Amino acid sequence: MSKPRIKTYDRIILESLKLFNEQGERNITTNHIAAHLGISPGNLYYHFRNKEEIVYQIFLMYRDFITERLSVPETGHRTVTDLVNYLDTAFLAMWQFRFMFYDLPGMLSRNTQLQSEYHQFVNTELKGILGEHFREFIRLGLLKMDEEDIEAVSVNIWLVVKFWFAFEQTSRPRAPITEASGHRGVRQVLALLKPYVQPDFMDAYRALSARHAGG
């Protein structure tokens, strides 16, 4: 049985994501996208009025990816394995949607709809999810952290994730962004958590760090 054909609307989003990741969002126009897809610019404009609408739809994909992967379990119980999975999710999101982290401030300034939704997502949904996870890891004894430290550490982690690829571009200007770049970012996040990891879980922490070595 042949695979069902992907609708043009969805193809535009998926192929735009590919082009943005490979060449940067600012370097790609709607004409580039149409030519890449082998469709007319008019066909593309039938689905999207401009490039900003495409970028916004990709952001919704990113938001859903993060929200689903980081969602709090119904049981409310987390394990060390969950921490591994959450950090893997951060790496996957950084890599699969990496263009969003190349010049995020500039992209937000050019897209008012995206700017509003992005800040809503980060300042309410994501902040709440991370706070719940930290409190559960503290309850499990994996981390030792005061309540007033949770928000500050969460913000620091998000800053690393948000600006990591921009940092990589400035610190390694001649090197392309690769999966190894993302692994270095995850190790930086782990470094932020290390002071709070309890002795009984230090071996698990080191094993997790080793998984992202070699970048």
Secondary structure, 3 states (H helix, E strand, C coil): CCCCCCCHHHHHHHHHHHHHHHHCHHHCCHHHHHHHHCCCHHHHHHHCCCHHHHHHHHHHHHHHHHHHHHCCCCCCCCCHHHHHHHHHHHHHHHHHCHHHHCCHHHHHHCCHHHHHHHHHHHHHHHHHHHHHHHHHHHHHCCECCCHHHHHHHHHHHHHHHHHHHHHHHHHCCCCCCCHHHHHHHHHHHHHHHHHHECHHHHHHHHHHHHHCCCC
